[in-house]
Amino acid sequence: MPIFEYQCRDCGHVIDVLVRASEPAPKQCPKCKHPTLERKLSTFSSGGNKPDNCSPRRG
Ligand SMILES: [Zn+2]
């Protein structure tokens, strides 16, 4: 089951929410009660350090 991280834009509180298809996503921060919860984007493994050996070398 997917678990998403939600962060409150108001107070910065972060919660883990188990999201089901039949239930709506949470909107209200459980800490400050403000409807400023936003789902955090899952961090993809970007930042590639791929080897770049395209330059031809003459020996
Ligand atoms: Zn909050």
N, CA, C, O and the ligand as a Tripos MOL2 file, in Angstrom:
@<TRIPOS>MOLECULE
protein
  237   235    60     0     0
PROTEIN
NO_CHARGES

@<TRIPOS>ATOM
      1 N           0.8480   -1.2070    0.0000 N.3       1 MET1
      2 CA          0.0000    0.0000    0.0000 C.3       1 MET1
      3 C           0.8740    1.2440    0.0000 C.2       1 MET1
      4 O           1.8980    1.3030    0.6810 O.2       1 MET1
      5 N           0.4600    2.2190   -0.7620 N.am      2 PRO2
      6 CA          1.3010    3.4100   -0.8900 C.3       2 PRO2
      7 C           1.2350    4.2950    0.3460 C.2       2 PRO2
      8 O           0.1590    4.6030    0.8580 O.2       2 PRO2
      9 N           2.3690    4.6790    0.7940 N.am      3 ILE3
     10 CA          2.4470    5.6300    1.9020 C.3       3 ILE3
     11 C           3.1160    6.8920    1.3930 C.2       3 ILE3
     12 O           4.2390    6.8730    0.8880 O.2       3 ILE3
     13 N           2.3860    7.9880    1.5440 N.am      4 PHE4
     14 CA          2.9190    9.2430    1.0540 C.3       4 PHE4
     15 C           3.2740   10.1500    2.2170 C.2       4 PHE4
     16 O           2.6810   10.0810    3.2940 O.2       4 PHE4
     17 N           4.2400   10.9870    1.9760 N.am      5 GLU5
     18 CA          4.6010   11.9920    2.9670 C.3       5 GLU5
     19 C           3.8810   13.2920    2.6420 C.2       5 GLU5
     20 O           3.8780   13.7750    1.5100 O.2       5 GLU5
     21 N           3.2820   13.8240    3.6730 N.am      6 TYR6
     22 CA          2.6370   15.1170    3.5150 C.3       6 TYR6
     23 C           3.3280   16.1070    4.4330 C.2       6 TYR6
     24 O           3.6910   15.7990    5.5690 O.2       6 TYR6
     25 N           3.4940   17.3030    3.8980 N.am      7 GLN7
     26 CA          4.1100   18.3460    4.7080 C.3       7 GLN7
     27 C           3.2180   19.5680    4.7270 C.2       7 GLN7
     28 O           2.6780   19.9920    3.7050 O.2       7 GLN7
     29 N           3.0790   20.1180    5.9120 N.am      8 CYS8
     30 CA          2.2890   21.3220    6.0770 C.3       8 CYS8
     31 C           3.1190   22.5210    5.6490 C.2       8 CYS8
     32 O           4.2500   22.7120    6.0960 O.2       8 CYS8
     33 N           2.5370   23.3110    4.7820 N.am      9 ARG9
     34 CA          3.2710   24.4900    4.3230 C.3       9 ARG9
     35 C           3.2760   25.5880    5.3750 C.2       9 ARG9
     36 O           4.0500   26.5420    5.3020 O.2       9 ARG9
     37 N           2.4120   25.4320    6.3330 N.am     10 ASP10
     38 CA          2.3020   26.4780    7.3360 C.3      10 ASP10
     39 C           3.3020   26.2860    8.4700 C.2      10 ASP10
     40 O           4.0400   27.2040    8.8280 O.2      10 ASP10
     41 N           3.3150   25.0800    9.0260 N.am     11 CYS11
     42 CA          4.1840   24.8550   10.1770 C.3      11 CYS11
     43 C           5.3190   23.8890    9.8560 C.2      11 CYS11
     44 O           6.2410   23.7050   10.6510 O.2      11 CYS11
     45 N           5.2360   23.2810    8.6880 N.am     12 GLY12
     46 CA          6.3190   22.3910    8.2890 C.3      12 GLY12
     47 C           6.2240   20.9980    8.8550 C.2      12 GLY12
     48 O           7.1520   20.2010    8.7220 O.2      12 GLY12
     49 N           5.1100   20.7020    9.4840 N.am     13 HIS13
     50 CA          4.9130   19.3890   10.0750 C.3      13 HIS13
     51 C           4.7910   18.3360    8.9740 C.2      13 HIS13
     52 O           4.1010   18.5430    7.9760 O.2      13 HIS13
     53 N           5.4620   17.2190    9.1670 N.am     14 VAL14
     54 CA          5.4540   16.1630    8.1610 C.3      14 VAL14
     55 C           4.7780   14.9270    8.7320 C.2      14 VAL14
     56 O           5.0700   14.5050    9.8510 O.2      14 VAL14
     57 N           3.8780   14.3580    7.9570 N.am     15 ILE15
     58 CA          3.2010   13.1490    8.4010 C.3      15 ILE15
     59 C           3.2720   12.1040    7.2860 C.2      15 ILE15
     60 O           3.3690   12.4290    6.1020 O.2      15 ILE15
     61 N           3.2210   10.8840    7.6930 N.am     16 ASP16
     62 CA          3.1390    9.7860    6.7430 C.3      16 ASP16
     63 C           1.6920    9.3190    6.6810 C.2      16 ASP16
     64 O           1.0880    8.9890    7.7020 O.2      16 ASP16
     65 N           1.1590    9.2960    5.5010 N.am     17 VAL17
     66 CA         -0.2440    8.9510    5.3470 C.3      17 VAL17
     67 C          -0.3780    7.7470    4.4380 C.2      17 VAL17
     68 O           0.1660    7.6940    3.3350 O.2      17 VAL17
     69 N          -1.1240    6.7870    4.9470 N.am     18 LEU18
     70 CA         -1.4340    5.6240    4.1350 C.3      18 LEU18
     71 C          -2.6210    5.9690    3.2440 C.2      18 LEU18
     72 O          -3.7440    6.1260    3.7230 O.2      18 LEU18
     73 N          -2.3670    6.0850    1.9710 N.am     19 VAL19
     74 CA         -3.3970    6.5420    1.0390 C.3      19 VAL19
     75 C          -4.0720    5.3560    0.3870 C.2      19 VAL19
     76 O          -3.4350    4.4930   -0.2170 O.2      19 VAL19
     77 N          -5.3630    5.3450    0.5280 N.am     20 ARG20
     78 CA         -6.1440    4.3100   -0.1400 C.3      20 ARG20
     79 C          -6.9620    4.9520   -1.2500 C.2      20 ARG20
     80 O          -7.2420    6.1510   -1.2490 O.2      20 ARG20
     81 N          -7.3240    4.1140   -2.1770 N.am     21 ALA21
     82 CA         -8.0410    4.6400   -3.3380 C.3      21 ALA21
     83 C          -9.4350    5.1150   -2.9630 C.2      21 ALA21
     84 O         -10.0000    5.9980   -3.6080 O.2      21 ALA21
     85 N          -9.9830    4.5180   -1.9120 N.am     22 SER22
     86 CA        -11.3540    4.8440   -1.5420 C.3      22 SER22
     87 C         -11.4210    6.0330   -0.5890 C.2      22 SER22
     88 O         -12.5010    6.5380   -0.2800 O.2      22 SER22
     89 N         -10.2660    6.4670   -0.1340 N.am     23 GLU23
     90 CA        -10.2700    7.5820    0.8020 C.3      23 GLU23
     91 C          -9.5900    8.7980    0.1940 C.2      23 GLU23
     92 O          -8.5860    8.6850   -0.5100 O.2      23 GLU23
     93 N         -10.1490    9.9400    0.4750 N.am     24 PRO24
     94 CA         -9.5470   11.1600   -0.0580 C.3      24 PRO24
     95 C          -8.2350   11.4790    0.6490 C.2      24 PRO24
     96 O          -7.9980   11.0530    1.7800 O.2      24 PRO24
     97 N          -7.4140   12.2180   -0.0240 N.am     25 ALA25
     98 CA         -6.1400   12.5970    0.5600 C.3      25 ALA25
     99 C          -6.3670   13.6250    1.6630 C.2      25 ALA25
    100 O          -7.2690   14.4580    1.5720 O.2      25 ALA25
    101 N          -5.5600   13.5620    2.6810 N.am     26 PRO26
    102 CA         -5.7140   14.5090    3.7850 C.3      26 PRO26
    103 C          -5.3560   15.9190    3.3410 C.2      26 PRO26
    104 O          -4.4490   16.1300    2.5370 O.2      26 PRO26
    105 N          -6.0730   16.8490    3.8730 N.am     27 LYS27
    106 CA         -5.8260   18.2440    3.5110 C.3      27 LYS27
    107 C          -5.4530   19.0800    4.7180 C.2      27 LYS27
    108 O          -4.8200   20.1290    4.6010 O.2      27 LYS27
    109 N          -5.8610   18.5910    5.8860 N.am     28 GLN28
    110 CA         -5.6960   19.4120    7.0740 C.3      28 GLN28
    111 C          -4.5190   18.9280    7.9010 C.2      28 GLN28
    112 O          -4.3710   17.7320    8.1550 O.2      28 GLN28
    113 N          -3.7110   19.8420    8.3030 N.am     29 CYS29
    114 CA         -2.5790   19.5160    9.1390 C.3      29 CYS29
    115 C          -3.0660   19.1360   10.5310 C.2      29 CYS29
    116 O          -3.8340   19.8830   11.1380 O.2      29 CYS29
    117 N          -2.6350   17.9920   11.0440 N.am     30 PRO30
    118 CA         -3.0940   17.5500   12.3600 C.3      30 PRO30
    119 C          -2.4880   18.3670   13.4920 C.2      30 PRO30
    120 O          -2.9090   18.2570   14.6440 O.2      30 PRO30
    121 N          -1.5120   19.1760   13.1610 N.am     31 LYS31
    122 CA         -0.8250   19.9250   14.1990 C.3      31 LYS31
    123 C          -1.3890   21.3330   14.3500 C.2      31 LYS31
    124 O          -1.7610   21.7570   15.4440 O.2      31 LYS31
    125 N          -1.4440   22.0410   13.2400 N.am     32 CYS32
    126 CA         -1.9010   23.4300   13.3160 C.3      32 CYS32
    127 C          -3.3080   23.5990   12.7570 C.2      32 CYS32
    128 O          -3.8610   24.6990   12.7690 O.2      32 CYS32
    129 N          -3.8860   22.4960   12.2640 N.am     33 LYS33
    130 CA         -5.2680   22.4910   11.7880 C.3      33 LYS33
    131 C          -5.4830   23.3860   10.5840 C.2      33 LYS33
    132 O          -6.6040   23.8090   10.3010 O.2      33 LYS33
    133 N          -4.4240   23.6630    9.8950 N.am     34 HIS34
    134 CA         -4.5780   24.4700    8.6930 C.3      34 HIS34
    135 C          -4.6540   23.5590    7.4660 C.2      34 HIS34
    136 O          -3.9770   22.5320    7.4090 O.2      34 HIS34
    137 N          -5.4630   23.9290    6.5050 N.am     35 PRO35
    138 CA         -5.6100   23.0890    5.2970 C.3      35 PRO35
    139 C          -4.4820   23.3330    4.3190 C.2      35 PRO35
    140 O          -4.7050   23.6600    3.1530 O.2      35 PRO35
    141 N          -3.2960   23.1730    4.8010 N.am     36 THR36
    142 CA         -2.1390   23.5050    3.9630 C.3      36 THR36
    143 C          -1.2290   22.3070    3.7730 C.2      36 THR36
    144 O          -0.0240   22.4540    3.5710 O.2      36 THR36
    145 N          -1.8050   21.1390    3.8380 N.am     37 LEU37
    146 CA         -0.9950   19.9480    3.6250 C.3      37 LEU37
    147 C          -0.7100   19.7600    2.1390 C.2      37 LEU37
    148 O          -1.5910   19.8980    1.2900 O.2      37 LEU37
    149 N           0.5080   19.4530    1.8650 N.am     38 GLU38
    150 CA          0.8750   19.1690    0.4860 C.3      38 GLU38
    151 C           1.6400   17.8720    0.4340 C.2      38 GLU38
    152 O           2.4640   17.5790    1.3000 O.2      38 GLU38
    153 N           1.3580   17.1070   -0.5840 N.am     39 ARG39
    154 CA          2.0790   15.8550   -0.7060 C.3      39 ARG39
    155 C           3.4810   16.1170   -1.2170 C.2      39 ARG39
    156 O           3.6960   16.8240   -2.2020 O.2      39 ARG39
    157 N           4.4090   15.5320   -0.5230 N.am     40 LYS40
    158 CA          5.7840   15.7050   -0.9480 C.3      40 LYS40
    159 C           6.0800   14.7690   -2.1100 C.2      40 LYS40
    160 O           5.6260   13.6250   -2.1560 O.2      40 LYS40
    161 N           6.8350   15.2820   -3.0190 N.am     41 LEU41
    162 CA          7.2110   14.4530   -4.1500 C.3      41 LEU41
    163 C           8.2470   13.4410   -3.7100 C.2      41 LEU41
    164 O           9.2020   13.7540   -3.0000 O.2      41 LEU41
    165 N           8.0290   12.2490   -4.1450 N.am     42 SER42
    166 CA          8.9940   11.2200   -3.7920 C.3      42 SER42
    167 C          10.3200   11.5180   -4.4720 C.2      42 SER42
    168 O          10.3810   11.9060   -5.6390 O.2      42 SER42
    169 N          11.3390   11.3280   -3.7260 N.am     43 THR43
    170 CA         12.6610   11.6840   -4.2250 C.3      43 THR43
    171 C          13.1820   10.5950   -5.1480 C.2      43 THR43
    172 O          13.4530    9.4650   -4.7430 O.2      43 THR43
    173 N          13.3070   10.9840   -6.3870 N.am     44 PHE44
    174 CA         13.8890   10.0480   -7.3220 C.3      44 PHE44
    175 C          15.4070   10.1550   -7.2600 C.2      44 PHE44
    176 O          15.9770   11.1740   -6.8690 O.2      44 PHE44
    177 N          16.0180    9.0820   -7.6560 N.am     45 SER45
    178 CA         17.4730    9.0760   -7.6120 C.3      45 SER45
    179 C          18.0160    9.7960   -8.8380 C.2      45 SER45
    180 O          18.4390    9.1810   -9.8170 O.2      45 SER45
    181 N          17.9890   11.1190   -8.7490 N.am     46 SER46
    182 CA         18.5670   11.9070   -9.8290 C.3      46 SER46
    183 C          20.0210   12.2090   -9.4680 C.2      46 SER46
    184 O          20.6240   11.4970   -8.6660 O.2      46 SER46
    185 N          20.5590   13.2200  -10.0360 N.am     47 GLY47
    186 CA         21.9410   13.5240   -9.7110 C.3      47 GLY47
    187 C          22.8720   12.4790  -10.2690 C.2      47 GLY47
    188 O          23.6230   11.8230   -9.5470 O.2      47 GLY47
    189 N          22.7990   12.3470  -11.5640 N.am     48 GLY48
    190 CA         23.6090   11.3090  -12.1930 C.3      48 GLY48
    191 C          25.0600   11.7290  -12.3220 C.2      48 GLY48
    192 O          25.3850   12.8590  -12.6870 O.2      48 GLY48
    193 N          25.8860   10.8060  -12.0200 N.am     49 ASN49
    194 CA         27.3230   11.0380  -12.2040 C.3      49 ASN49
    195 C          27.8480   10.0080  -13.1970 C.2      49 ASN49
    196 O          28.7700    9.2380  -12.9280 O.2      49 ASN49
    197 N          27.2090   10.0420  -14.3510 N.am     50 LYS50
    198 CA         27.6020    9.0220  -15.3080 C.3      50 LYS50
    199 C          28.9410    9.3750  -15.9480 C.2      50 LYS50
    200 O          29.2210   10.5450  -16.2130 O.2      50 LYS50
    201 N          29.7290    8.4030  -16.1850 N.am     51 PRO51
    202 CA         31.0410    8.6510  -16.7810 C.3      51 PRO51
    203 C          30.8980    9.1620  -18.2040 C.2      51 PRO51
    204 O          30.1870    8.5810  -19.0240 O.2      51 PRO51
    205 N          31.5600   10.2160  -18.4680 N.am     52 ASP52
    206 CA         31.4710   10.8350  -19.7860 C.3      52 ASP52
    207 C          32.8080   10.7440  -20.4860 C.2      52 ASP52
    208 O          33.6880   11.5900  -20.3240 O.2      52 ASP52
    209 N          32.9250    9.7010  -21.2590 N.am     53 ASN53
    210 CA         34.1940    9.4790  -21.9460 C.3      53 ASN53
    211 C          33.9940    9.5540  -23.4570 C.2      53 ASN53
    212 O          34.3350    8.6390  -24.2050 O.2      53 ASN53
    213 N          33.4360   10.6650  -23.8630 N.am     54 CYS54
    214 CA         33.1380   10.7790  -25.2710 C.3      54 CYS54
    215 C          34.3100   11.3510  -26.0720 C.2      54 CYS54
    216 O          34.4280   11.1540  -27.2810 O.2      54 CYS54
    217 N          35.1540   12.0530  -25.3550 N.am     55 SER55
    218 CA         36.2500   12.6830  -26.0810 C.3      55 SER55
    219 C          37.2520   11.6410  -26.5490 C.2      55 SER55
    220 O          37.7920   10.8740  -25.7520 O.2      55 SER55
    221 N          37.4830   11.6290  -27.8190 N.am     56 PRO56
    222 CA         38.4570   10.6620  -28.3510 C.3      56 PRO56
    223 C          39.8800   11.0150  -27.9360 C.2      56 PRO56
    224 O          40.3060   12.1690  -27.9870 O.2      56 PRO56
    225 N          40.5600   10.0230  -27.5430 N.am     57 ARG57
    226 CA         41.9380   10.2610  -27.1230 C.3      57 ARG57
    227 C          42.9160    9.6360  -28.1190 C.2      57 ARG57
    228 O          42.7800    8.4800  -28.5200 O.2      57 ARG57
    229 N          43.8450   10.3980  -28.4760 N.am     58 ARG58
    230 CA         44.8630    9.8660  -29.3640 C.3      58 ARG58
    231 C          46.0900    9.4750  -28.5490 C.2      58 ARG58
    232 O          46.6530   10.2610  -27.7860 O.2      58 ARG58
    233 N          46.4460    8.3020  -28.7400 N.am     59 GLY59
    234 CA         47.5780    7.8480  -27.9920 C.3      59 GLY59
    235 C          48.8070    8.1820  -28.7260 C.2      59 GLY59
    236 O          49.9060    7.8800  -28.2600 O.2      59 GLY59
    237 ZN          0.6410   22.6370   10.1260 Zn       60 ZN60
@<TRIPOS>BOND
     1     1     2 1
     2     2     3 1
     3     3     4 2
     4     3     5 am
     5     5     6 1
     6     6     7 1
     7     7     8 2
     8     7     9 am
     9     9    10 1
    10    10    11 1
    11    11    12 2
    12    11    13 am
    13    13    14 1
    14    14    15 1
    15    15    16 2
    16    15    17 am
    17    17    18 1
    18    18    19 1
    19    19    20 2
    20    19    21 am
    21    21    22 1
    22    22    23 1
    23    23    24 2
    24    23    25 am
    25    25    26 1
    26    26    27 1
    27    27    28 2
    28    27    29 am
    29    29    30 1
    30    30    31 1
    31    31    32 2
    32    31    33 am
    33    33    34 1
    34    34    35 1
    35    35    36 2
    36    35    37 am
    37    37    38 1
    38    38    39 1
    39    39    40 2
    40    39    41 am
    41    41    42 1
    42    42    43 1
    43    43    44 2
    44    43    45 am
    45    45    46 1
    46    46    47 1
    47    47    48 2
    48    47    49 am
    49    49    50 1
    50    50    51 1
    51    51    52 2
    52    51    53 am
    53    53    54 1
    54    54    55 1
    55    55    56 2
    56    55    57 am
    57    57    58 1
    58    58    59 1
    59    59    60 2
    60    59    61 am
    61    61    62 1
    62    62    63 1
    63    63    64 2
    64    63    65 am
    65    65    66 1
    66    66    67 1
    67    67    68 2
    68    67    69 am
    69    69    70 1
    70    70    71 1
    71    71    72 2
    72    71    73 am
    73    73    74 1
    74    74    75 1
    75    75    76 2
    76    75    77 am
    77    77    78 1
    78    78    79 1
    79    79    80 2
    80    79    81 am
    81    81    82 1
    82    82    83 1
    83    83    84 2
    84    83    85 am
    85    85    86 1
    86    86    87 1
    87    87    88 2
    88    87    89 am
    89    89    90 1
    90    90    91 1
    91    91    92 2
    92    91    93 am
    93    93    94 1
    94    94    95 1
    95    95    96 2
    96    95    97 am
    97    97    98 1
    98    98    99 1
    99    99   100 2
   100    99   101 am
   101   101   102 1
   102   102   103 1
   103   103   104 2
   104   103   105 am
   105   105   106 1
   106   106   107 1
   107   107   108 2
   108   107   109 am
   109   109   110 1
   110   110   111 1
   111   111   112 2
   112   111   113 am
   113   113   114 1
   114   114   115 1
   115   115   116 2
   116   115   117 am
   117   117   118 1
   118   118   119 1
   119   119   120 2
   120   119   121 am
   121   121   122 1
   122   122   123 1
   123   123   124 2
   124   123   125 am
   125   125   126 1
   126   126   127 1
   127   127   128 2
   128   127   129 am
   129   129   130 1
   130   130   131 1
   131   131   132 2
   132   131   133 am
   133   133   134 1
   134   134   135 1
   135   135   136 2
   136   135   137 am
   137   137   138 1
   138   138   139 1
   139   139   140 2
   140   139   141 am
   141   141   142 1
   142   142   143 1
   143   143   144 2
   144   143   145 am
   145   145   146 1
   146   146   147 1
   147   147   148 2
   148   147   149 am
   149   149   150 1
   150   150   151 1
   151   151   152 2
   152   151   153 am
   153   153   154 1
   154   154   155 1
   155   155   156 2
   156   155   157 am
   157   157   158 1
   158   158   159 1
   159   159   160 2
   160   159   161 am
   161   161   162 1
   162   162   163 1
   163   163   164 2
   164   163   165 am
   165   165   166 1
   166   166   167 1
   167   167   168 2
   168   167   169 am
   169   169   170 1
   170   170   171 1
   171   171   172 2
   172   171   173 am
   173   173   174 1
   174   174   175 1
   175   175   176 2
   176   175   177 am
   177   177   178 1
   178   178   179 1
   179   179   180 2
   180   179   181 am
   181   181   182 1
   182   182   183 1
   183   183   184 2
   184   183   185 am
   185   185   186 1
   186   186   187 1
   187   187   188 2
   188   187   189 am
   189   189   190 1
   190   190   191 1
   191   191   192 2
   192   191   193 am
   193   193   194 1
   194   194   195 1
   195   195   196 2
   196   195   197 am
   197   197   198 1
   198   198   199 1
   199   199   200 2
   200   199   201 am
   201   201   202 1
   202   202   203 1
   203   203   204 2
   204   203   205 am
   205   205   206 1
   206   206   207 1
   207   207   208 2
   208   207   209 am
   209   209   210 1
   210   210   211 1
   211   211   212 2
   212   211   213 am
   213   213   214 1
   214   214   215 1
   215   215   216 2
   216   215   217 am
   217   217   218 1
   218   218   219 1
   219   219   220 2
   220   219   221 am
   221   221   222 1
   222   222   223 1
   223   223   224 2
   224   223   225 am
   225   225   226 1
   226   226   227 1
   227   227   228 2
   228   227   229 am
   229   229   230 1
   230   230   231 1
   231   231   232 2
   232   231   233 am
   233   233   234 1
   234   234   235 1
   235   235   236 2
@<TRIPOS>SUBSTRUCTURE
     1 MET1         2 RESIDUE 1 A MET
     2 PRO2         6 RESIDUE 1 A PRO
     3 ILE3        10 RESIDUE 1 A ILE
     4 PHE4        14 RESIDUE 1 A PHE
     5 GLU5        18 RESIDUE 1 A GLU
     6 TYR6        22 RESIDUE 1 A TYR
     7 GLN7        26 RESIDUE 1 A GLN
     8 CYS8        30 RESIDUE 1 A CYS
     9 ARG9        34 RESIDUE 1 A ARG
    10 ASP10       38 RESIDUE 1 A ASP
    11 CYS11       42 RESIDUE 1 A CYS
    12 GLY12       46 RESIDUE 1 A GLY
    13 HIS13       50 RESIDUE 1 A HIS
    14 VAL14       54 RESIDUE 1 A VAL
    15 ILE15       58 RESIDUE 1 A ILE
    16 ASP16       62 RESIDUE 1 A ASP
    17 VAL17       66 RESIDUE 1 A VAL
    18 LEU18       70 RESIDUE 1 A LEU
    19 VAL19       74 RESIDUE 1 A VAL
    20 ARG20       78 RESIDUE 1 A ARG
    21 ALA21       82 RESIDUE 1 A ALA
    22 SER22       86 RESIDUE 1 A SER
    23 GLU23       90 RESIDUE 1 A GLU
    24 PRO24       94 RESIDUE 1 A PRO
    25 ALA25       98 RESIDUE 1 A ALA
    26 PRO26      102 RESIDUE 1 A PRO
    27 LYS27      106 RESIDUE 1 A LYS
    28 GLN28      110 RESIDUE 1 A GLN
    29 CYS29      114 RESIDUE 1 A CYS
    30 PRO30      118 RESIDUE 1 A PRO
    31 LYS31      122 RESIDUE 1 A LYS
    32 CYS32      126 RESIDUE 1 A CYS
    33 LYS33      130 RESIDUE 1 A LYS
    34 HIS34      134 RESIDUE 1 A HIS
    35 PRO35      138 RESIDUE 1 A PRO
    36 THR36      142 RESIDUE 1 A THR
    37 LEU37      146 RESIDUE 1 A LEU
    38 GLU38      150 RESIDUE 1 A GLU
    39 ARG39      154 RESIDUE 1 A ARG
    40 LYS40      158 RESIDUE 1 A LYS
    41 LEU41      162 RESIDUE 1 A LEU
    42 SER42      166 RESIDUE 1 A SER
    43 THR43      170 RESIDUE 1 A THR
    44 PHE44      174 RESIDUE 1 A PHE
    45 SER45      178 RESIDUE 1 A SER
    46 SER46      182 RESIDUE 1 A SER
    47 GLY47      186 RESIDUE 1 A GLY
    48 GLY48      190 RESIDUE 1 A GLY
    49 ASN49      194 RESIDUE 1 A ASN
    50 LYS50      198 RESIDUE 1 A LYS
    51 PRO51      202 RESIDUE 1 A PRO
    52 ASP52      206 RESIDUE 1 A ASP
    53 ASN53      210 RESIDUE 1 A ASN
    54 CYS54      214 RESIDUE 1 A CYS
    55 SER55      218 RESIDUE 1 A SER
    56 PRO56      222 RESIDUE 1 A PRO
    57 ARG57      226 RESIDUE 1 A ARG
    58 ARG58      230 RESIDUE 1 A ARG
    59 GLY59      234 RESIDUE 1 A GLY
    60 ZN60       237 GROUP 0 **** ****
